Amino acid sequence: MKRREFVKLAGAGVSVGAFAEAVVSAQIARAPATPATAAPAAPSKAKMKVGTQHGDSDAILRACAAFGVNNVCSALPSEKMDAAWSVDGLSKLRDRVASHGISLDMVPLTMSSSEISRAEMPAIYLGKSPERDRNIDDICQMIRNCARAGIPQVKYNFTIVGIPRTGTAKGRGPSRYSEFVYAGATQDPPLTLAGAVDADTYWERITYFLERVVPVAEEYKIKMGCHPQDPGLPKGSGWRGVDAVLGSPDGLKRFIAINESPYHGLNFCQGTVSEQLEKPGEQIFDVIRYFGSRKKIFSVHFRNIEGGFLNFRETFIDNGSVDMLKAMRVYKEVGYDGMMMPDHVPTVDGVDSSQGFAFAFGYIKALIAAA
């Protein structure tokens, strides 16, 4: 479907179902005709579902229920191991989400995407003992309690530098796109409080964590999805003295190979992995196939970018470098059945950002129908 046709339909206020039919019809019209003698293949249903990580306030859950977003990741229950992380606390959270007709599929651990100075449990990334071991013990207990509360997945980050960006760029219409241009960027201050961290040191800290935690996740059957480093960064030089080893597909391949457990995998941010590629519009599909065919994609941040490695902008879902319908079909091809979550929507002056997410929800639902 051409963008002009999409905009015309979107502006007409058609329902998601009608919109999806239009997308499918357009794809059929563009597809090559099959020989008359060929038996029609029985269509298989896509198993993905639209989800979100907006949070879990009643206002957000009411909006999700209205939009047909029936699977969510909650907000962080608490920044430390306290009553919110107890079995009772997590069960109450699950039940409150369920009261809106929504499934609580995942919660974030206390290992967010913040830069190390704002991390909830910095000792895990710094390799600082005995704090590191105490923090890892807490993570293990959070995993056990999630299992006992009936929550099947957790997500986390293993970043020291956070999510660097260098500014914004003009987007479609009056929108602004978050931008990262590595060349000439000011890395200020030049080091984080972690100091210089080379690849070997970073891998040691990741491996130490996984060796302690993955056996617990496997015992309690909780999938642990790690978010890639956002954005991709040069090997060796990295960012602010840190060689961010999870900032490339090769690094992610090494990461999943550390432990072959089916409960060790990725919170696969398609936008972030696209940022790690020179030509995401060509390369992202094989990356999805690599991790998806190995069942290492546990959840997906389904967003688009314009540009590529070390020079990109975060666009609306429908106008970046990646064909998102093709990507959706690859997820179906590898049998992925989890959440497709919008993320990092552009800003529009004078417009609440939730409208950008509402647009993304509808678009994702239509792509799932088309796939």
C-alpha positions as CSV (number, residue, x, y, z in Angstrom):
1,M,0.0,0.0,0.0
2,K,1.4,3.4,-1.0
3,R,1.7,6.0,1.8
4,R,-0.8,8.3,0.1
5,E,-3.4,5.6,0.2
6,F,-2.5,4.8,3.9
7,V,-2.9,8.5,4.9
8,K,-6.2,8.7,3.1
9,L,-7.6,5.7,4.9
10,A,-6.2,6.7,8.3
11,G,-7.7,10.2,7.9
12,A,-11.1,8.7,7.0
13,G,-11.4,7.2,10.5
14,V,-12.0,3.6,9.3
15,S,-11.9,0.9,11.9
16,V,-8.9,-1.3,12.5
17,G,-10.6,-4.2,10.8
18,A,-11.5,-2.3,7.7
19,F,-8.0,-0.8,7.6
20,A,-6.5,-4.3,7.8
21,E,-8.7,-5.5,5.0
22,A,-7.5,-2.6,2.8
23,V,-3.9,-3.4,3.6
24,V,-4.4,-7.1,2.7
25,S,-6.2,-6.2,-0.5
26,A,-3.4,-3.9,-1.5
27,Q,-0.8,-6.6,-0.9
28,I,-2.9,-9.2,-2.9
29,A,-3.2,-6.8,-5.8
30,R,0.6,-6.4,-5.9
31,A,1.4,-10.1,-5.5
32,P,2.2,-12.2,-8.7
33,A,-0.7,-14.3,-9.8
34,T,-0.6,-18.0,-9.1
35,P,-1.1,-20.6,-11.9
36,A,-4.7,-21.7,-12.3
37,T,-3.7,-25.3,-11.7
38,A,-2.1,-24.5,-8.3
39,A,-4.1,-25.5,-5.3
40,P,-4.6,-22.5,-3.0
41,A,-2.6,-22.7,0.2
42,A,-4.5,-22.6,3.4
43,P,-3.6,-19.4,5.2
44,S,-2.1,-19.7,8.6
45,K,-2.9,-17.3,11.4
46,A,-0.3,-15.0,12.8
47,K,0.3,-15.6,16.5
48,M,1.8,-12.2,17.4
49,K,-0.3,-9.8,19.5
50,V,0.0,-6.1,20.0
51,G,1.3,-5.2,23.4
52,T,2.8,-2.3,25.3
53,Q,5.1,-1.3,28.1
54,H,3.4,2.0,28.8
55,G,2.7,1.2,32.4
56,D,-0.1,-0.1,34.5
57,S,-2.1,2.8,35.8
58,D,-5.9,2.4,35.6
59,A,-6.0,5.2,33.0
60,I,-3.5,3.5,30.8
61,L,-5.2,0.1,31.2
62,R,-8.6,1.6,30.3
63,A,-7.1,3.0,27.1
64,C,-5.4,-0.3,26.3
65,A,-8.6,-2.1,26.7
66,A,-10.4,0.3,24.4
67,F,-7.7,0.0,21.7
68,G,-7.7,-3.8,21.9
69,V,-4.2,-4.0,23.5
70,N,-4.8,-7.1,25.6
71,N,-1.2,-8.0,26.7
72,V,1.1,-5.7,28.6
73,C,4.4,-5.3,30.4
74,S,3.9,-3.4,33.6
75,A,5.9,-0.5,35.0
76,L,8.7,-1.3,37.3
77,P,7.0,-2.6,40.5
78,S,9.7,-1.0,42.7
79,E,13.3,0.1,42.4
80,K,14.3,-2.2,45.3
81,M,13.3,-5.5,46.7
82,D,10.3,-4.6,48.9
83,A,6.6,-5.5,49.3
84,A,5.8,-4.6,45.7
85,W,8.0,-7.5,44.7
86,S,6.4,-10.0,47.1
87,V,4.2,-12.8,45.8
88,D,1.2,-10.9,47.2
89,G,2.3,-7.6,45.7
90,L,2.8,-9.1,42.3
91,S,-0.4,-11.1,42.5
92,K,-2.4,-7.9,43.3
93,L,-0.7,-6.2,40.3
94,R,-1.6,-9.1,38.0
95,D,-5.2,-9.1,39.3
96,R,-5.6,-5.4,38.8
97,V,-4.4,-5.6,35.2
98,A,-6.7,-8.6,34.6
99,S,-9.7,-6.6,35.9
100,H,-9.4,-4.6,32.7
101,G,-9.5,-7.8,30.6
102,I,-5.7,-7.6,30.0
103,S,-3.0,-10.1,30.6
104,L,0.1,-9.1,32.5
105,D,2.7,-10.9,30.3
106,M,5.8,-9.4,31.7
107,V,7.4,-7.1,34.4
108,P,10.7,-5.2,34.2
109,L,13.5,-6.2,36.6
110,T,15.4,-3.5,38.6
111,M,17.9,-3.4,35.7
112,S,16.6,-0.5,33.6
113,S,18.1,1.3,30.6
114,S,19.3,4.2,32.8
115,E,22.9,5.4,32.6
116,I,25.0,3.8,35.4
117,S,24.8,6.9,37.8
118,R,21.0,6.3,37.9
119,A,20.9,2.5,37.8
120,E,18.8,0.8,40.5
121,M,21.5,-1.9,41.1
122,P,24.8,-0.4,39.8
123,A,26.9,-3.1,41.6
124,I,25.7,-5.7,39.1
125,Y,27.2,-3.7,36.2
126,L,30.3,-2.6,38.1
127,G,31.3,-6.0,39.4
128,K,31.4,-4.6,42.9
129,S,31.3,-7.2,45.7
130,P,29.7,-8.0,48.0
131,E,26.9,-5.6,46.8
132,R,26.8,-7.4,43.4
133,D,26.0,-10.8,45.0
134,R,23.3,-9.2,47.3
135,N,21.7,-7.5,44.3
136,I,21.8,-10.7,42.2
137,D,20.2,-12.6,45.1
138,D,17.4,-10.0,45.0
139,I,17.0,-10.5,41.2
140,C,16.7,-14.3,41.8
141,Q,14.0,-13.8,44.4
142,M,12.1,-11.4,42.1
143,I,12.1,-14.2,39.4
144,R,10.8,-16.8,41.9
145,N,8.1,-14.5,43.1
146,C,7.0,-13.7,39.5
147,A,6.6,-17.4,38.9
148,R,4.6,-17.8,42.0
149,A,2.4,-14.9,41.0
150,G,1.7,-16.3,37.6
151,I,3.8,-13.8,35.6
152,P,5.7,-15.7,32.8
153,Q,8.3,-13.2,31.7
154,V,10.7,-10.5,32.8
155,K,12.8,-8.0,30.9
156,Y,16.1,-6.2,31.8
157,N,19.0,-4.3,30.4
158,F,22.7,-4.7,30.9
159,T,23.8,-1.2,30.0
160,I,26.4,1.1,31.6
161,V,26.0,4.0,29.2
162,G,22.2,4.2,29.0
163,I,20.6,5.3,25.8
164,P,22.8,8.1,24.2
165,R,21.2,10.5,21.8
166,T,22.7,13.6,20.2
167,G,19.5,15.7,19.6
168,T,16.4,15.8,17.4
169,A,15.8,16.2,13.7
170,K,12.8,17.5,11.8
171,G,10.3,14.7,11.1
172,R,7.1,14.3,9.1
173,G,5.0,17.5,9.2
174,P,5.6,19.3,12.5
175,S,7.1,16.2,14.3
176,R,10.6,15.8,15.8
177,Y,12.6,12.6,15.6
178,S,15.1,11.6,18.2
179,E,18.5,11.4,16.5
180,F,22.0,9.9,17.1
181,V,24.9,11.0,15.0
182,Y,28.2,9.6,16.4
183,A,30.6,11.7,14.3
184,G,31.5,14.8,16.2
185,A,29.2,13.9,19.2
186,T,30.3,15.3,22.6
187,Q,30.9,12.5,25.1
188,D,30.7,14.5,28.2
189,P,32.0,13.6,30.7
190,P,34.4,11.3,28.8
191,L,34.0,8.5,31.4
192,T,31.0,7.2,33.4
193,L,31.5,6.4,37.1
194,A,32.4,2.9,35.9
195,G,35.6,4.2,34.4
196,A,37.1,2.5,31.3
197,V,35.4,-0.8,30.7
198,D,36.9,-3.0,28.0
199,A,35.1,-5.9,26.3
200,D,36.6,-8.7,28.4
201,T,35.6,-7.0,31.6
202,Y,32.1,-6.3,30.3
203,W,31.7,-10.0,29.2
204,E,32.9,-11.2,32.6
205,R,30.2,-9.2,34.4
206,I,27.5,-10.4,32.0
207,T,28.6,-14.0,32.3
208,Y,28.8,-13.8,36.1
209,F,25.2,-12.5,36.2
210,L,23.9,-15.1,33.8
211,E,25.5,-18.0,35.6
212,R,23.8,-17.1,38.8
213,V,20.4,-16.1,37.5
214,V,19.5,-18.2,34.4
215,P,19.4,-21.5,36.4
216,V,16.8,-19.9,38.7
217,A,14.8,-18.7,35.7
218,E,14.9,-22.2,34.2
219,E,13.9,-23.8,37.4
220,Y,10.9,-21.5,37.8
221,K,10.2,-21.4,34.0
222,I,10.4,-17.6,33.7
223,K,11.7,-16.2,30.4
224,M,14.3,-13.5,30.8
225,G,14.6,-11.1,27.9
226,C,17.6,-8.8,27.7
227,H,17.4,-5.5,25.7
228,P,20.3,-4.9,23.3
229,Q,22.5,-1.8,23.8
230,D,20.7,1.2,22.3
231,P,22.2,2.5,20.1
232,G,24.8,0.3,18.4
233,L,28.3,1.6,19.1
234,P,31.8,1.1,17.7
235,K,33.7,-1.9,19.0
236,G,36.6,-0.9,21.1
237,S,36.0,2.8,21.3
238,G,32.3,2.5,22.4
239,W,30.9,5.4,24.3
240,R,32.4,7.3,27.3
241,G,35.1,4.7,27.8
242,V,32.8,1.7,27.7
243,D,33.0,-1.0,25.0
244,A,29.3,-1.8,24.8
245,V,29.4,-5.4,23.8
246,L,25.7,-5.9,23.3
247,G,25.7,-3.2,20.7
248,S,25.9,-5.4,17.6
249,P,24.2,-8.6,16.3
250,D,27.5,-10.5,16.8
251,G,27.5,-9.4,20.4
252,L,23.9,-10.6,20.8
253,K,24.8,-13.9,19.2
254,R,27.6,-14.4,21.8
255,F,25.2,-13.3,24.5
256,I,22.6,-15.9,23.8
257,A,25.3,-18.6,23.4
258,I,26.5,-18.1,27.0
259,N,23.6,-20.3,28.2
260,E,21.5,-22.5,25.9
261,S,18.5,-22.4,28.3
262,P,15.2,-21.8,26.6
263,Y,14.5,-19.2,29.3
264,H,17.5,-17.0,28.4
265,G,16.9,-14.7,25.4
266,L,16.1,-11.2,24.2
267,N,13.7,-8.4,24.6
268,F,14.3,-7.9,20.9
269,C,14.1,-4.2,20.1
270,Q,13.9,-4.1,16.4
271,G,14.6,-0.4,16.3
272,T,17.7,-0.8,18.4
273,V,19.0,-3.7,16.3
274,S,18.3,-1.7,13.1
275,E,20.5,1.0,14.6
276,Q,23.3,-1.5,14.8
277,L,23.2,-2.2,11.1
278,E,24.7,-0.4,8.1
279,K,21.7,-1.1,5.9
280,P,18.7,-2.0,8.2
281,G,16.3,-2.0,5.3
282,E,18.1,-5.0,3.8
283,Q,19.7,-6.7,6.8
284,I,17.2,-6.7,9.7
285,F,15.1,-9.6,8.3
286,D,18.0,-12.1,8.5
287,V,18.8,-10.9,12.0
288,I,15.1,-11.6,13.0
289,R,15.4,-15.0,11.4
290,Y,18.6,-15.8,13.2
291,F,17.3,-15.1,16.7
292,G,13.7,-16.1,16.0
293,S,14.5,-19.5,14.5
294,R,16.4,-20.2,17.7
295,K,13.4,-19.2,19.8
296,K,15.5,-16.4,21.5
297,I,13.0,-13.6,20.8
298,F,10.8,-13.3,23.9
299,S,9.2,-9.9,23.2
300,V,9.6,-7.3,20.5
301,H,9.9,-3.5,20.5
302,F,8.4,-3.0,17.1
303,R,9.6,0.4,15.8
304,N,11.3,1.9,12.8
305,I,14.2,4.2,12.1
306,E,15.6,6.2,9.2
307,G,19.4,5.7,8.5
308,G,21.6,3.1,10.1
309,F,24.7,2.5,12.2
310,L,26.0,5.6,14.0
311,N,23.6,7.9,12.1
312,F,19.9,7.5,12.5
313,R,16.6,9.1,13.4
314,E,13.6,7.4,15.2
315,T,10.7,7.7,12.8
316,F,7.0,7.0,12.9
317,I,6.4,3.3,12.4
318,D,5.3,3.7,8.7
319,N,8.0,5.9,7.3
320,G,11.5,4.6,8.2
321,S,14.0,2.5,6.4
322,V,12.5,-0.9,7.2
323,D,9.5,-2.5,5.5
324,M,7.5,-3.3,8.6
325,L,5.0,-5.5,6.9
326,K,7.9,-7.6,5.6
327,A,9.3,-7.7,9.1
328,M,6.0,-8.8,10.6
329,R,5.9,-11.7,8.0
330,V,9.3,-12.8,9.1
331,Y,8.2,-12.9,12.8
332,K,5.3,-15.1,11.6
333,E,7.7,-17.2,9.5
334,V,9.8,-18.1,12.6
335,G,6.8,-18.8,14.7
336,Y,7.0,-15.9,17.1
337,D,3.9,-15.6,19.3
338,G,4.6,-12.8,21.7
339,M,4.0,-9.1,22.1
340,M,4.7,-6.5,19.4
341,M,5.2,-3.3,21.4
342,P,5.5,0.2,20.0
343,D,8.4,2.2,21.4
344,H,10.1,5.6,21.1
345,V,7.4,7.4,19.0
346,P,8.2,10.8,17.7
347,T,7.0,14.0,19.3
348,V,4.6,16.4,17.8
349,D,4.4,19.9,19.1
350,G,1.2,20.5,21.0
351,V,0.1,16.9,20.8
352,D,0.2,14.4,23.6
353,S,2.6,11.6,22.9
354,S,-0.1,9.0,23.7
355,Q,-1.6,9.8,20.3
356,G,1.5,8.7,18.6
357,F,1.3,5.4,20.5
358,A,-2.4,5.0,19.5
359,F,-1.4,5.4,15.9
360,A,1.3,2.8,16.3
361,F,-1.2,0.4,18.0
362,G,-3.6,0.6,15.1
363,Y,-0.8,0.2,12.6
364,I,0.6,-2.9,14.3
365,K,-2.8,-4.5,14.6
366,A,-3.3,-4.0,10.9
367,L,0.1,-5.5,10.0
368,I,-0.7,-8.5,12.1
369,A,-3.9,-9.0,10.3
370,A,-2.2,-8.5,6.9
371,A,0.5,-11.0,7.9
